[in-house]
Amino acid sequence: MRTLTGEDRLLLRVVRDGGGWTALLVVVALAGAAAELALPAALGLAVDAAVGGDASPTWPLVACALVVVLLATDILGDLASGYGAARATARLRRRLLRHLFALDVRAVRRYPVGDLVGRLAGQAADAGQAGTAVVLGAVAVLPPLGSAVALFLLEPVLGLTLLAGLALLTALMATFVTDASAATTGYQRVLGVIAGRLLEALGGSRTIAAAGTTEAERDRVLAPLPQLRSYGRLGWRLLARASARVAAVAPLLQVAVVAVGGYALTAGWLTPGQLVAAVQYAALGAGLGAVLATLNRLVRSRAAGRRIAEPLSHQVRPGGDEPLPAGDGHLRLRGVGVRADDGRPVLRGIDLDVPAGATVAVVGRSGAGKSALAAVAGRLHDPDTGEVLLDGVRLTRLSPAALRRAVGHAFDRPVLVGETVHDAIGLGLPDQSARPPDTGAPATAAVLAAARTAQVAEVVARLPDGFRTRLLDTPLSGGEAQRLGLARAFHAERLLILDDATSSLDTATEHRISRAVTGGGAERTRLVVTHRVTTAAAADLVAWLDGGRLRALAPHRRLWDDPDYRAVFGSDGAPR
C-alpha cells in the first residue's frame, strides 16, 4: 500500500477545508451525473412511445425535467466550486503564513522572498482548487462508465465496443497526466526563481542604478525565461496533443457504436428508441473532454500542492509554556553550537555568562559568528547543540508571550512592519493592538517614550501626520529607519539585543542612544554586536569571537593590548 506523500496529505486537507461547499458540490455533481445518464433512456422511451402510437406526455415531460435538473446542477456546481475553492485557498494561505512565521529563521532563509510570495499567491490558489478537481474528476468518470453499463443492458456487444474505445482513451490520458505533472512542476519552480530574483533586484534598485548595471540585472532576472517558456510550451503541447487524440478517437468510437446499433436494430435486437438511447450513450461515453480538463486541473493542483508542502514540511520549533521567574536578565549560554545549512560550523562550544544588567559588546571579524550568537541569545533560532538560559530558564521552555516581553531585537537593516509609523514602533509592545488614541494625542505613552529614547521622536514630529503617517508615505534615511527599529526593540524588560543596530547612525546620535541604552539605571541586560571601538569601550565586557569560538570575555581596556584584538576594528584598532 502506497504511503501518502506530503502533498497528498496537504491536498486531502484542502479538500476538507472546502467544508459545506465541497459537500454541496458532491451532491450537485452526483445529481447532475445521474440526470445526464437518465436523459438518454428517457429520450429513448419517449421515441418508442411515439412510434408505438402512445400520445402520453409522460416521457417527454421526464426528459424536460431532466434537462432542467442539468441546468440547475450546472449553476449550483459553479457556485459551490467557486466558494469552496475560495474558502480552501484562504485557509491554506493562512496556514502557510502561520507556519512560515513560526519556523526557525534559518529554514525560511532557504527560500527567496519572491519565491515564497509566488507560492503564497499563485500556487496556493492552484492547490485550493483541489477539492473541485477531486470531486469533478471522480464524478466525471461516472457518465462514461454509466454509459458502458447502460449499453451492456441494451445490448452486450454495444457495451464491449464502448469499453474497448474507453480503454484506449484512458491509456492516452494516463500518459498525459504523467508528462503534464513534470511540465507543470518545472514551470512553477522556474517561475519561483524569477520571482525571487525580481524581488532582490527591486530591493537593490538604487544600488543597481548607481552601478549602471540595469541591463545586466535585467538579463540576470530574466535568464530563466527560456526555460520557463520551454516548460509552458511543453504543457500546452501536451494538452493539445491529448485533446487532439481524444477528439480523433471519440468520433470513431461513436461511429462504431452507431454501426453496431444499426445492425442490432435491423436484426431486431433493439427498438428505435433504444437505438436513440444507444447513440446518446455513445456520445456521452466518448465525450471525455470534461475528464481531460478536470485531469489538467488536478495536475496543476497536485504540482502546486507539492510546492506548498515543501516549506510546510519543515518542523516548527517547539514552544514552551512557562513564565519567567523573578530576575534581572541573567543570560547564560552553555556549549552552544550552530551549523550552517552546508554543515559548516558557525559557532563552536560557546560558554558565555552575561551578568544581569550588564552591557556586553560582541566583536569579531566578519564571519566570526556574531549575528548567529545574537540570534540564539534571543531565540530567533535554536542552537544545534547546547542551551541558552535567561534567569535560569531555558528559552525553549518559555511561552512565546513571556519571551516576547523579556527580549527585544534591533537589526542593522530593520524591516518596518505596520500601516503607520506608530504601528511600526508598537509592533514590539506586549499589547500589539495599541494605537494612538482618537483624542489627537501623538502616540501612546509607551510608543512615545521608545521614540524619544531612540532619538527619533523629533523626526516623526516633522512628518505630515506625525505618528499616524503611513509608512508608504514616509521617506526615511538608513539612520532614521534604524532608529525606528531601535524604538521597536526598547519594550524589552530583561534583555535587549542590538545586532549592529547603530551602524548607520551619525556619531552624535549613536552616542546619545548608547548613553540611554547602556547608562546606569537601565534595568536590563544588553548584548550589542558592533564593529565600532567606541561602543566596545563603553561596554562593561567584550565577548571576542574568533572563528566561531569565544576567544575572550573581558573589559575592553584589558583586551586592547592584544594586537589581534585591535585588528578586529580595522583602522580604528591602530595603537594609540
N, C-alpha and C positions, 0 to 999 in steps of 0.2 A: 504493500500500500504506500503510495507516494506521500511524503511528508509535505505539509503546506509550507510554502515559502513565505518570506516576509511580505511580499506584495500580495500574495493570495490572502493572507490574514488581514492585510490592510483593506483590500477590496471587499472582503466579506463584511468588515466593519462599516465600510462606506455604504454597502447595500442596506445594512441595518439602520444606518443614520438617516436614510430616506424616510424612515418612520411610517406613519399612516399613508403618506403619499405613495410609497412603494407598494404597500399592501393594496391600495386602491388601484394602482397600475396593474398589479397581478390580476385582480378581479376583472377589471375592464378588458385587459388583453385576452384573458381566457374567454370572456363573454364574446368578444369580437371574433376570436378564432372559431368558437362554436357556431356563431351566426354565419361565418364565412363557409364553414363546412356544411351547414344545413341548407344554405341557399341553393346550391345545385340540385339537391334532392327535391326541394320544394318546386323548383322550376320544372324538373322532370315530371313530377306528379301532376303539375298544372298542365303540361303538354299532353300527358296521357289522358287526363280528364277531358281536355278539349277535343282530342282525337276520338275519344270514346263517346262523345256527344253529351258529356256531363256539363251542364251550364252552371254548376255550383261555383260561387266565387271563393270557396274556402282556400284553395291552394294559392291562387293569385294574391289573396289578402295576406296569407302567411309569408309569401315571397316579399311583398311590400313591407311587412312588419320587420322582416329580417334586414332589409335594406336600411330602414330607419334605425335599427339596432346598430348596424355597422357605422352609420354616420355618428350616432351618439357616442359609441365607444371610441371612435376616432378622435372626436373632440375632447372627451374626458381623458383619453390616453395622453394627448398632447399636454393637457393641463397638469395631470398627475406627474408625468415625466419631467416637466419643467420645474414644478415646485419641489419635487423630490430631489432632483439634481442640485437645485439651488441650496436646499437645506443641507444635503450631504457635503457639498463643496464648502459651505460656510463652516461646518463643524470640522472638516478636515483642515482647513486653513487655521482655525483657532488651535487645533491640536498640534499642528506643526509649529506654530509660533510659540506656544507654551513650551513645547519640547526644546526648541532652539534656545529660548531664554533660560531654561533650566539646565542646559548642558554645560559641561566644562568648556571654558572659553577656547581651550586648545582644540577641542573637537569641532567647534564652529569655524575656527580659522582655517580648517582644511578646505572649506568651500568658499569661493569668491562670493562677495555680497550679491553681485549681479546674477550669479547662478542661482543663489537661494531665492532671489526675487522672482526669477523665472519659474522655479519650482512652485513657489507660493502662488503666483498669479496664473501662469499658464498650465503647468502640469496638474495643479490641484483641481482646476476646472475640468480637465480631461478625466482625471481619476474620479471626480464627483459624478460623472456620467455612468459609473459602473453599475449602479442599481438599475438604471434604464436599460443599459446594454445587456445585462444578465437576464432581466425579465423578458425584454423583447426578443433576445436571442433564443431563450428557451421556448417562448411561445411561437416564434417564427417557424420552428421546425414542425409544429403541430399541423398546419394546413397540408404540407407535402405528405407527412406520414398519414394523416387522416384521409387524404385523397387516395393514397395507396390502399388503405383498408376498405374505403368505400368502393373502389374499383374491384377489389377482390370479392366483395359481397355481390357486386353486379355481375362480374364475370372474372374468374381467376386469371385468365390469360391477360386481361387488361391490367390487373394488379401487377403481374410479373413484368409486363412491358414497362410500366411506370417505375418499378423498383430498379430495373436494370439501368434506366436513364439516371435515376437519383443517385445510384452508386457511383456512376461516372462523375456527376456534378459534385458529389461530396468529396471525392478524391481531388478534384480541381481546387475546391475551396480550402481543403486542408493544406495544400501546397501554398496557397495564397496567405493563409494565417501565419505559417512558419516564416516565409520570406518577408511579409509585411511587418512582423514583430521586430525583426532585426533592423529593417529600414527605419521604422518609427523611433526605436530606441536610439539609433545613431543620430537621427535628426534632432531629437530633443537634447542629446548630450552636447552636440556641436553648438546648438542654439544657446545652451547654458554657458559655454566657453566664450562665445561672442558677447553675451550679456555681461559676463564678469569683466572682460577686457574693456567694454564700453564704460562701465561704471568707474573702473580705475582711471580711465582717460578723462572722464568728466571731473572726477575729484582732483586731478592734477592738471586741469586745463590752463591755469596760469603758468605753471612750470613749462608746459608744452609750448605755450605761446612765446614765453620768454626765450626758450631754447631754439625756436624756429623749426620745430620738428613736427609741425601739424600733419604734413603729408605722410611722414614716416609712421606717426602714431595711427593715422587713419588706415594705412596699409597693415599695421600690426593688428588692429582691431578686426579688420575685415579679412585677414589672412585665411581663416577657416571657411570663408564664404563659398569657395568652390566645393568644398566637402559637404557643406550644408545643401548646396544646390544639387549635388550628386545624390544625397540621401532623399531629398524632396522629389526629384525626378524619378528616382527608383520607386518610391512609394506610389506615385501616380501611375507609373508604368505597370506596376504590379496590379493595382486596382483596375486599370483599363484592360489589362490582359485577362484578368479573372472575369470582368464584366463581359468582355467580348466572347470568351469561351461559354459563359452561361447563356449569353444571347444567341450563340450559334447552336448550342446543344438543345436548349429549351424548345425552339420551334420543331426541331426534328423529333423530339420526344412527343410533342403534341400530335404531329403528323402520324407518328407510329401508333399512338393510342387511337386516333380517329380512324386510321385504316383498319386496325383490328376491330374497333367498334362497329365500323360499317359492315365488315364481314359478319360480325356477330348479329347485326340487325337482319341482314339478308338470310342468315341461317336460322333466324327465329329465336336466337338466344336472348336478344334484347328487344324491348319495346322502343318506339320512337322517343318517348320521354326519357327512358333510361339512357339512350344514346346521347340526348341533350345533356343529361347529368354527367355522363362519362366525358364528354367534351369539356364541360366546365371543370370537372375534377382534374382532367389532364392539364388544363391551363393553370389551375391552382397549384397542382403538384410541381409543374415545371417552372413556375414563376418564383425562382429563388433569388431574385434581385433584392428583395427585402432582407433575406437571410444574409446576403453578401454585405449589404450596407450595415446591418447590425454587427456582423463579424468585424468589419472595419472599425466601427465604434468601440467594440470590445478590445481590439488590438491596441487602439490608442489609449484606452483606459488602463489596460494592463501595463503598457510601457510607461505611462505616467505614474501608475502606482509603484512601479519599480524605482522610479526617480524619487518619489516622495518617501518610500520605505527606507531608502538608503540613509538619510540623516536621522530618521526615526529609530534606526537600529542601534544607534549609539546609546549606551546606558546613561541615564540621568544620574548625576552624583547624588548619593543618598543624603537626605536632610535629617537633622536631629529634631528633638522636641524639648530640649532642656533650656531653662532660662540661665542667665549669667548670675553667679553668686555675687555678693558684695566684693568690690575690688576697684583698683585704680588703673588697670590696663597693663598688668604684668604680662609681657609677651615672651614665649619660650618656644624655640624650635629645637627638636631633638632628632638627630640623624636624618635630616631632610634631604632627599634626593629627588631630582627632576630630570627626566629624559625628554629629548626632542622626539618628533614623530619618527625620525630615522633611527632612533635608539641611542643617539649621541648624548652623553651626559651633559646636562646644563648646570645642575647643582650636585655636589657630591658630599654627602655626610655632614650637612651643616648643623652645628650645635651653636645656638645663639640665644643668649639670655638678655632681654631688654628690660631694665628695671622700670617699674611703674612710674609714669610721669616724666621719664627721660626722653631726650631727643637724640636719636641715633641716625647719623648720616651713613648711607650705604654708597661706597665709592668703588671704582674698579674700571679697568679698561673696557672698551667695547667688547661685548660677548662674554663678559665675566659672570653674568647671571644675575645682574642687579634687578631687572624687571621681573625675572622669574621669582626671586626672593620676595619682592613686594607683592606679587600675585598670590603666592601661597600664604603669606603672612595675613592677608585679609580674606582668604578662601575664594579668590577669583577662580582658582582651580586647586585641586588637591595634589599634594606631593605623591610621587610614585613610591617613595619609601619614607619612613619616619612619620612624625606627627607635629602638629602646631597646636599650642595651648594658649589660651587667653584667660588670665586669672585662674589658672589651674584646670580649665575645662577645654577638652579638645574641640576645635572648631567644627569638626564633623558631627558633634553631638548637640551643637547649639541649634535652636529653632531659627528659621530664616528671619523672623521678626527681631529676635534678640541680636542676631549677627548684624542686621542692618542698622539697628540703633547704636551698636557698640563701635562699628568700624566705618570709616569714610575713606574714599579713594579719590585722588585727583591725578590727572594724567598730563603728559606733555602736549597732546593734541586732543583735547576733550571734545566729545560729540554732545552737543546740546540737544536735549530731548524735551518736547513740550510745545504748546501752542504759543506761549508768551515767554518773555524773559523771567517773569515771576514763576512760571511753571518749571523753567529750566533750573532755577535755583532751588525751588521747593521740592524737586524730584527726590532729593535725598532725605527729606524730613520724614519722621515717622508717620505723620498724617499727610499722605500724598494728595489728598483732596483739598489741602489748604490753598486758598486762593485769596487775592486781595478783597477785602470787604467792599460792598457796594456803596459805602458811605463816602467814597472819594479818597480814602487813605491810600498812600502809595503802595503799601505791601503789608503783609502780616509781620508781626514783630520779629519772628524768628528769621524770616527771609531778609528783612531789612538789616538785622544785626549781622547776618552772614555776609551780606553785600558790603557792609561797612568794614568788616574785618578783612575782606578780600580786596579792599581799596577800589571797589567797582561801583559803589553807590552813586558817586558823582557822575560817572559815565552814563549810568542808567537814567539819572535825572535829566540828562540832556536829550534823551530820546523823545520822539514826538509824544508818545503816550506813557512815558516812564516805564514802570514795571509791567504795564499792560501792553507794551509794544510787542507786536507779533515778531517771532524770531526771523521769519522770512523777510521782514521789512527792516531788519536790524543789521547794518553794516558794522562788522566787528573786526578789529585787527587781531593778530595772533595773540598778543598780550592780553587784550580785553577778553577774548574767548577763554584764555587760561584763567583769568581772574574769576569769570563766571563758574568755571569748573571748580576752582578752589572754594568759592562760596557754597557750591552744591555739596562739598565734602565736609564742611565745618559742622554739620549736625552730629558728627561722631562723638560719642560720650566717653569712649575709652581709648581708641586707637585711631590715629589719623595717619594715612599712608599717602605720601606725595611722591609720585614716580616722575621725577624730572619736571614737576608741575610748574616751575617758575623759570623755565629756560627761555621763554620769550618776553620776560619782563625786563624793563629797564632797571638799572642798579638801585635807584632810589625807591621805586615801588617794591622791588624784591626785598629791600632792607626793611621797609615798613611792615610788609607781610610777614617776613621772618621773625621780626620782633613780636608781632601779635601771636604768631603760631608757637614760637619757642620761648616766649617770655615767661618769667616766673608767674606762678598762679594759674598757668594753663593746666587744668586738671585732666590731662590725658597724655598718653604716650604718643610720640611722633617718630615715624620711620620715614626718612627723607632720602630718596635716591637723587644724587646730584653729581654734576661734573664741575662744580664751582668750589674753589678752595675756600672762599669766604663762608659759604654755607657749612662746609665741613668744620671750619674753625669755630663756628658759633654753636655747634652741636656738643652735647655732653660726651658722647662717644662716637667713634667712627668704626663701622664694620667694613673692613677692607677685603673685597673679594678678588681672587686671582685664580683664573682658570676653573671657576665653578666651586672653589674651596674658600673657606673663611681663613684668610691668612693672618688677620689680627683683629682684635676688638680692643680699642684703646682710645684715649683722648688724642685729638689731632696734634697737639703740641709734642706729644711723645713720639708719634709716628713721623713727624716732619723731618727728623734727622736721617731717615732712611731714603736714599736716592730713588729706590724703586717706587716708594710711595709718592715722592714728589713728581715722578714721571707720569703718574696717573693723571695729573691735572694739566699735562702738556706744558705750554709756555707759562701758565700760572704757577707751575711747580718748580720754577727755577729757584736755586738757593738765594736767600735774601740776608 
